[in-house]
Amino acid sequence: MLTNLPLFIGLRYMRSKRRDGFVSFISVFSLAAMALGVMALIVVLSVMNGFDREIKMRLLKVVPHVTVTSRQGLTASEIQQLERELQADTGQQQTVVSVVPMLQSFVMASKADHQTGLVLQGLDPVSKTAQRLTENMISGHVGQLQEGHFGVVIGSQIARKLDLFVGDSLQLTLPKVTITPAGVFPRIKRVTVTGIFQVGAQVDSSLAFIHYRDGQKLLQLGERFHGAHVELSDAFMADRWLSAKREGLDTGLQWRSWSEEMGTLFRAMRMEKVIVSLLLSVIIAVAAFNIVASLVLMVADKRKDIAVVRTLGATSSMVVKIFVIQGLAVGSLGILLGTVLGCLLAYFIGDIVAGIEQLSGSYMFDPSIYMISALPSKILFTDVLAVVLGAWMISLVATLYPAWRAGKVLPAEALRYDH
């Protein structure tokens, strides 16, 4: 206790002196900059998390949780056996809700001079996938997919790109060829657009559905399917479910979760989050430089005070601690203020934006363009903790050089030249 007495005396002595107003202004500016940087990071990361969640929720309306494929294909009886095996495993936390047949192929869709590549999937109009898709139809109905009619339900972006409406004819070029005496020709089938869906995600521009029986005929599969779709009780735990069952799964089948299927999109979103975080961290770096400046000026202004504290028995390391604590006090207060304001703003950001829209009479995010009616936000404890720890470490590093300079002040030299 007595060994820390000079440290406490030094802190009190430093605080008892009337500091220069310019130094105080820089300290307040540093605190405000640190709070602004932390608040901005928390808000932006929360909004990006909100958009990430929104996109995933929309994708899961049409994307299967787990996809099982086989090179030889699967029959309906094999898929039913697979469903019984998966549902019989009660040791897993995740429950297998259903296992439905799957057929999927890349095709070229064209109308007049417009072409686009898309993924054609077979769909049972009475399946749960069809029920979820029904909630996102903007034209037509999933029930209009009838066996033998060769109708398709396409995404809104495909319809916009090819200038298609319900009832229009669409030409599909399949990855199959027909060999005739006249030569080899690609297999082409003309289908009718029976519906247009929109979930507000990437699949709107790349996915189309056809009755699974018509799909089997087009792809010449007979009674077989490419694989199966597995629906879990919690889609967000699909990766963990696969990892836990990896050893017990049939090695002759290929298993992929929905996050692996959309891996490119999610990697791009993660990279975007990292880049934005680094850019906004510049604000925290500016606050750190302000802390350095304020402490350097304080050291120059308090040379005589440092000498007096040293004569009271404070060692060089104690003087270093005094200025480190001084700098961390400014940084920590700014971090605390920024964290509180950032969490509050991130939590109420949707209501704030809605209030601004109501007052201004205009939409910041037009639902017809952005396909959202409110700004999404999701606060993650890990993100907040990373921001707080990162800002605190930067504040600590910023105090080291000025504190080291203060510890090098010699009492005799400081008192000799101070008048």
C-alpha positions as CSV (number, residue, x, y, z in Angstrom):
1,M,0.0,0.0,0.0
2,L,2.8,2.4,0.9
3,T,4.7,1.6,-2.3
4,N,1.8,3.0,-4.4
5,L,1.5,6.1,-2.2
6,P,3.7,8.3,-4.5
7,L,1.6,7.2,-7.4
8,F,-1.7,8.3,-5.8
9,I,-0.1,11.6,-4.6
10,G,1.2,12.2,-8.1
11,L,-2.2,11.6,-9.7
12,R,-3.9,14.0,-7.2
13,Y,-1.1,16.5,-7.5
14,M,-1.4,16.6,-11.3
15,R,-5.2,16.9,-11.1
16,S,-5.0,19.7,-8.5
17,K,-3.1,21.9,-10.9
18,R,-5.0,24.2,-13.2
19,R,-4.2,22.8,-16.7
20,D,-3.8,24.8,-19.8
21,G,-7.0,25.4,-21.7
22,F,-5.6,24.2,-25.0
23,V,-4.5,20.9,-23.6
24,S,-8.0,20.4,-22.0
25,F,-9.6,21.2,-25.4
26,I,-7.5,18.5,-27.1
27,S,-8.4,16.0,-24.4
28,V,-12.1,16.7,-24.8
29,F,-11.7,16.5,-28.6
30,S,-10.0,13.2,-28.2
31,L,-12.8,11.9,-26.0
32,A,-15.4,13.0,-28.5
33,A,-13.5,11.5,-31.5
34,M,-13.1,8.2,-29.6
35,A,-16.8,8.1,-28.8
36,L,-17.8,9.0,-32.4
37,G,-15.5,6.3,-33.8
38,V,-16.8,3.5,-31.5
39,M,-20.4,4.6,-32.0
40,A,-20.0,4.6,-35.8
41,L,-18.4,1.2,-35.8
42,I,-21.1,-0.4,-33.7
43,V,-23.9,1.1,-35.7
44,V,-22.5,0.2,-39.1
45,L,-21.6,-3.3,-38.0
46,S,-25.1,-3.8,-36.5
47,V,-26.8,-2.6,-39.7
48,M,-24.6,-4.9,-41.8
49,N,-25.5,-7.8,-39.5
50,G,-29.1,-6.9,-40.0
51,F,-28.8,-7.0,-43.8
52,D,-26.9,-10.3,-43.6
53,R,-29.7,-11.8,-41.5
54,E,-32.4,-10.3,-43.8
55,I,-30.7,-11.8,-46.9
56,K,-30.3,-15.2,-45.3
57,M,-34.0,-15.3,-44.2
58,R,-35.1,-14.5,-47.7
59,L,-32.8,-17.0,-49.3
60,L,-34.1,-19.8,-47.0
61,K,-37.6,-19.3,-48.4
62,V,-36.4,-21.0,-51.6
63,V,-33.0,-22.5,-50.9
64,P,-32.9,-25.9,-49.3
65,H,-31.2,-26.3,-45.9
66,V,-29.1,-29.3,-46.9
67,T,-28.6,-30.7,-50.4
68,V,-27.8,-34.4,-51.0
69,T,-26.7,-35.4,-54.5
70,S,-25.6,-38.7,-56.1
71,R,-23.8,-39.3,-59.4
72,Q,-26.1,-42.2,-60.2
73,G,-29.2,-40.4,-59.0
74,L,-31.7,-41.5,-56.4
75,T,-35.0,-43.3,-56.7
76,A,-38.1,-42.2,-54.7
77,S,-37.7,-45.3,-52.5
78,E,-34.1,-44.6,-51.8
79,I,-35.0,-41.0,-50.8
80,Q,-37.7,-42.4,-48.4
81,Q,-35.2,-44.8,-46.9
82,L,-32.8,-41.9,-46.4
83,E,-35.5,-39.8,-44.7
84,R,-36.3,-42.7,-42.3
85,E,-32.6,-43.0,-41.4
86,L,-32.1,-39.3,-40.8
87,Q,-35.3,-38.9,-38.7
88,A,-34.5,-42.0,-36.7
89,D,-31.3,-40.4,-35.3
90,T,-32.7,-38.7,-32.2
91,G,-29.3,-38.0,-30.7
92,Q,-28.9,-34.8,-32.7
93,Q,-30.3,-31.5,-31.4
94,Q,-31.5,-30.6,-34.9
95,T,-34.6,-32.4,-36.1
96,V,-35.0,-33.4,-39.7
97,V,-38.4,-32.1,-40.7
98,S,-38.5,-33.6,-44.2
99,V,-36.5,-35.1,-47.1
100,V,-37.9,-34.3,-50.5
101,P,-36.7,-35.4,-54.0
102,M,-34.5,-32.9,-55.9
103,L,-33.6,-32.4,-59.5
104,Q,-31.6,-29.4,-60.7
105,S,-29.8,-28.4,-63.9
106,F,-28.2,-25.3,-65.5
107,V,-30.1,-24.2,-68.6
108,M,-30.1,-21.3,-71.0
109,A,-33.3,-19.2,-71.1
110,S,-34.0,-17.0,-74.1
111,K,-36.7,-14.9,-75.6
112,A,-36.1,-13.1,-78.9
113,D,-32.6,-11.5,-78.6
114,H,-32.4,-11.8,-74.8
115,Q,-30.6,-14.7,-73.1
116,T,-29.6,-15.6,-69.6
117,G,-28.3,-18.6,-67.7
118,L,-30.3,-19.9,-64.8
119,V,-30.8,-22.9,-62.5
120,L,-33.9,-25.0,-63.2
121,Q,-35.2,-26.9,-60.2
122,G,-38.0,-29.4,-60.0
123,L,-40.8,-28.6,-57.6
124,D,-43.7,-30.5,-56.1
125,P,-46.6,-28.0,-56.0
126,V,-47.8,-29.5,-52.7
127,S,-44.4,-29.5,-50.9
128,K,-43.4,-27.1,-48.1
129,T,-41.0,-25.3,-50.4
130,A,-44.0,-24.5,-52.7
131,Q,-45.9,-23.2,-49.7
132,R,-43.1,-20.9,-48.7
133,L,-42.7,-19.8,-52.4
134,T,-46.4,-19.0,-52.5
135,E,-45.9,-16.2,-49.9
136,N,-43.4,-14.5,-52.3
137,M,-45.3,-14.6,-55.5
138,I,-45.9,-11.3,-57.2
139,S,-47.7,-12.7,-60.2
140,G,-49.4,-16.1,-60.9
141,H,-49.6,-19.0,-58.5
142,V,-47.4,-22.0,-57.7
143,G,-50.4,-24.3,-58.1
144,Q,-50.5,-23.5,-61.8
145,L,-47.5,-25.8,-62.2
146,Q,-49.2,-28.8,-63.5
147,E,-47.7,-32.0,-64.8
148,G,-47.5,-32.2,-68.6
149,H,-48.1,-28.4,-69.1
150,F,-44.4,-27.5,-68.9
151,G,-45.0,-24.3,-67.0
152,V,-42.2,-22.5,-65.1
153,V,-42.1,-20.1,-62.2
154,I,-39.2,-17.6,-62.6
155,G,-37.6,-14.9,-60.4
156,S,-38.5,-11.3,-60.8
157,Q,-35.0,-10.3,-62.1
158,I,-35.2,-13.0,-64.8
159,A,-38.6,-11.7,-65.8
160,R,-37.3,-8.1,-65.9
161,K,-34.2,-9.1,-67.9
162,L,-36.1,-11.1,-70.5
163,D,-39.2,-8.9,-70.5
164,L,-41.5,-11.7,-69.5
165,F,-45.0,-11.8,-68.0
166,V,-47.3,-14.6,-66.9
167,G,-48.5,-16.4,-70.0
168,D,-45.5,-15.6,-72.1
169,S,-43.5,-18.3,-73.9
170,L,-39.9,-19.0,-72.9
171,Q,-37.3,-21.2,-74.7
172,L,-35.0,-23.4,-72.6
173,T,-31.8,-24.8,-74.0
174,L,-30.8,-27.9,-72.0
175,P,-27.4,-29.3,-71.3
176,K,-28.3,-32.3,-73.4
177,V,-28.0,-33.1,-77.1
178,T,-30.2,-34.9,-79.6
179,I,-28.4,-37.1,-82.2
180,T,-30.2,-37.4,-85.5
181,P,-29.1,-38.4,-89.0
182,A,-28.9,-34.7,-89.8
183,G,-26.4,-34.1,-87.0
184,V,-26.1,-33.3,-83.3
185,F,-28.5,-30.6,-82.0
186,P,-29.0,-29.2,-78.5
187,R,-32.2,-30.1,-76.8
188,I,-34.6,-27.2,-76.8
189,K,-38.0,-27.0,-75.1
190,R,-40.5,-24.1,-75.1
191,V,-42.2,-23.6,-71.8
192,T,-44.8,-21.2,-70.5
193,V,-44.3,-18.7,-67.6
194,T,-47.0,-19.5,-65.0
195,G,-45.7,-17.3,-62.1
196,I,-43.1,-14.8,-61.0
197,F,-41.7,-14.7,-57.5
198,Q,-39.6,-12.2,-55.6
199,V,-37.7,-12.8,-52.4
200,G,-35.3,-9.8,-52.7
201,A,-32.1,-11.9,-52.9
202,Q,-29.7,-13.3,-55.4
203,V,-32.0,-16.2,-56.4
204,D,-34.4,-13.7,-58.1
205,S,-32.0,-13.5,-61.0
206,S,-30.9,-17.1,-61.2
207,L,-33.6,-19.6,-60.2
208,A,-36.6,-21.0,-61.9
209,F,-39.0,-23.9,-60.9
210,I,-40.8,-26.5,-63.0
211,H,-43.0,-29.4,-62.1
212,Y,-40.7,-32.2,-61.0
213,R,-42.4,-34.7,-63.4
214,D,-41.8,-32.3,-66.3
215,G,-38.3,-31.8,-65.1
216,Q,-37.6,-35.6,-65.2
217,K,-38.8,-35.7,-68.8
218,L,-36.8,-32.8,-69.9
219,L,-33.6,-34.1,-68.3
220,Q,-34.3,-37.7,-69.3
221,L,-34.0,-39.0,-65.7
222,G,-36.8,-41.5,-65.9
223,E,-38.0,-42.2,-62.4
224,R,-34.8,-41.0,-60.8
225,F,-33.8,-37.7,-59.1
226,H,-30.5,-35.9,-58.9
227,G,-30.7,-36.1,-55.1
228,A,-32.8,-34.8,-52.2
229,H,-33.4,-31.7,-50.1
230,V,-33.2,-32.0,-46.4
231,E,-35.2,-29.5,-44.3
232,L,-34.0,-29.0,-40.7
233,S,-35.8,-27.4,-37.7
234,D,-33.2,-24.7,-37.5
235,A,-31.6,-23.8,-40.9
236,F,-28.9,-21.7,-39.3
237,M,-27.5,-24.8,-37.6
238,A,-27.1,-26.7,-40.9
239,D,-23.3,-26.5,-40.9
240,R,-23.1,-27.8,-37.3
241,W,-25.6,-30.5,-38.1
242,L,-23.5,-31.7,-41.1
243,S,-20.2,-31.5,-39.1
244,A,-21.7,-33.7,-36.3
245,K,-23.0,-36.3,-38.7
246,R,-20.1,-36.2,-41.2
247,E,-18.7,-39.6,-40.1
248,G,-22.1,-41.4,-40.1
249,L,-23.3,-40.1,-43.5
250,D,-23.3,-42.2,-46.7
251,T,-19.9,-41.7,-48.3
252,G,-21.4,-42.3,-51.7
253,L,-23.5,-39.1,-51.5
254,Q,-22.4,-35.5,-51.6
255,W,-23.7,-33.3,-48.8
256,R,-23.8,-29.5,-48.9
257,S,-25.4,-27.0,-46.6
258,W,-27.2,-23.9,-47.9
259,S,-24.3,-21.7,-46.6
260,E,-21.9,-23.7,-48.7
261,E,-24.1,-23.3,-51.8
262,M,-24.1,-19.6,-51.3
263,G,-20.5,-19.5,-50.2
264,T,-19.4,-16.8,-52.7
265,L,-22.1,-14.4,-51.6
266,F,-21.4,-14.8,-47.9
267,R,-17.6,-14.5,-48.4
268,A,-18.2,-11.3,-50.3
269,M,-20.4,-10.0,-47.5
270,R,-17.8,-10.9,-44.8
271,M,-15.0,-9.2,-46.8
272,E,-17.2,-6.1,-47.1
273,K,-17.8,-6.1,-43.4
274,V,-14.0,-6.3,-42.7
275,I,-13.2,-3.5,-45.2
276,V,-15.9,-1.1,-43.8
277,S,-14.6,-1.8,-40.3
278,L,-11.0,-1.0,-41.2
279,L,-12.1,2.2,-42.9
280,L,-14.2,3.4,-40.0
281,S,-11.3,2.5,-37.6
282,V,-9.6,5.6,-39.0
283,I,-11.8,7.7,-36.7
284,I,-10.5,5.8,-33.7
285,A,-7.0,6.2,-35.0
286,V,-7.5,10.0,-35.2
287,A,-8.7,10.0,-31.6
288,A,-5.6,8.1,-30.6
289,F,-3.4,10.7,-32.3
290,N,-5.3,13.4,-30.4
291,I,-4.5,11.5,-27.1
292,V,-0.9,11.4,-28.1
293,A,-0.9,15.2,-28.8
294,S,-2.7,16.1,-25.6
295,L,-0.3,13.9,-23.4
296,V,2.8,15.3,-25.2
297,L,1.6,18.9,-24.5
298,M,0.8,17.9,-20.9
299,V,4.3,16.5,-20.4
300,A,5.8,19.7,-21.6
301,D,3.4,21.8,-19.5
302,K,3.9,19.7,-16.3
303,R,7.7,19.3,-16.3
304,K,7.9,21.2,-13.0
305,D,5.1,19.1,-11.5
306,I,6.8,15.9,-12.6
307,A,10.0,17.1,-10.9
308,V,8.1,17.8,-7.6
309,V,6.4,14.4,-7.7
310,R,9.8,12.7,-8.3
311,T,11.2,14.5,-5.3
312,L,8.3,13.1,-3.2
313,G,9.6,9.6,-4.0
314,A,7.9,8.7,-7.2
315,T,10.1,6.6,-9.5
316,S,10.3,6.9,-13.3
317,S,7.9,3.9,-13.7
318,M,5.4,5.6,-11.4
319,V,5.4,8.7,-13.6
320,V,4.9,6.5,-16.6
321,K,1.9,4.9,-14.9
322,I,0.5,8.4,-14.1
323,F,0.4,9.5,-17.7
324,V,-0.8,6.1,-18.9
325,I,-3.7,6.3,-16.5
326,Q,-4.3,9.8,-17.6
327,G,-4.5,8.8,-21.3
328,L,-6.5,5.7,-20.7
329,A,-9.0,7.7,-18.6
330,V,-9.8,9.9,-21.7
331,G,-9.9,6.9,-24.0
332,S,-11.9,4.7,-21.7
333,L,-14.5,7.4,-21.1
334,G,-14.8,8.0,-24.8
335,I,-15.2,4.2,-25.5
336,L,-17.8,3.9,-22.8
337,L,-19.8,6.8,-24.1
338,G,-19.5,5.6,-27.7
339,T,-20.5,2.0,-26.7
340,V,-23.7,3.2,-24.9
341,L,-24.7,5.6,-27.7
342,G,-23.8,3.1,-30.4
343,C,-25.9,0.3,-28.9
344,L,-28.8,2.6,-28.4
345,L,-28.6,4.0,-31.9
346,A,-28.2,0.6,-33.4
347,Y,-31.2,-0.8,-31.5
348,F,-33.5,2.1,-32.5
349,I,-32.0,2.8,-35.9
350,G,-35.1,1.4,-37.7
351,D,-37.5,3.6,-35.7
352,I,-35.2,6.6,-36.2
353,V,-35.1,6.2,-40.0
354,A,-38.9,5.6,-40.0
355,G,-39.4,8.9,-38.1
356,I,-37.2,10.8,-40.5
357,E,-39.1,9.4,-43.4
358,Q,-42.4,10.4,-41.8
359,L,-41.2,13.9,-41.1
360,S,-39.7,14.4,-44.5
361,G,-42.5,12.7,-46.4
362,S,-40.0,10.7,-48.5
363,Y,-38.5,7.2,-48.4
364,M,-34.8,6.8,-47.6
365,F,-35.2,3.1,-48.7
366,D,-38.0,2.8,-51.3
367,P,-39.5,-0.7,-50.9
368,S,-40.0,-1.0,-54.6
369,I,-36.2,-0.6,-55.2
370,Y,-34.5,-2.0,-52.0
371,M,-37.3,-4.5,-51.2
372,I,-37.1,-3.5,-47.5
373,S,-39.6,-1.4,-45.5
374,A,-37.3,-0.7,-42.5
375,L,-33.6,-0.5,-42.0
376,P,-32.6,-3.8,-40.4
377,S,-30.2,-4.0,-37.5
378,K,-28.8,-6.8,-35.3
379,I,-26.4,-6.1,-32.4
380,L,-23.9,-8.9,-31.9
381,F,-22.0,-9.0,-28.5
382,T,-18.9,-10.3,-30.3
383,D,-18.8,-7.3,-32.6
384,V,-19.3,-4.8,-29.7
385,L,-16.6,-6.6,-27.6
386,A,-14.2,-6.5,-30.6
387,V,-14.7,-2.8,-31.1
388,V,-14.3,-2.0,-27.4
389,L,-11.1,-4.1,-27.0
390,G,-9.7,-2.8,-30.2
391,A,-10.3,0.8,-29.3
392,W,-8.9,0.3,-25.8
393,M,-5.7,-1.3,-27.1
394,I,-5.3,1.6,-29.5
395,S,-5.7,4.0,-26.6
396,L,-3.2,2.1,-24.5
397,V,-0.6,2.2,-27.3
398,A,-1.2,5.9,-27.8
399,T,-0.3,6.6,-24.2
400,L,3.0,4.7,-24.2
401,Y,5.3,7.2,-26.0
402,P,4.2,10.4,-24.1
403,A,4.3,8.4,-20.8
404,W,7.8,7.2,-21.6
405,R,8.9,10.8,-22.3
406,A,7.4,11.9,-19.0
407,G,9.4,9.2,-17.2
408,K,12.6,10.4,-18.7
409,V,12.2,13.9,-17.2
410,L,15.0,14.5,-14.6
411,P,14.0,16.5,-11.5
412,A,17.2,18.6,-11.4
413,E,17.0,19.6,-15.0
414,A,13.3,20.4,-14.9
415,L,13.7,22.6,-11.8
416,R,16.9,24.3,-13.1
417,Y,15.4,25.6,-16.3
418,D,11.9,26.2,-15.0
419,H,11.4,29.9,-14.1
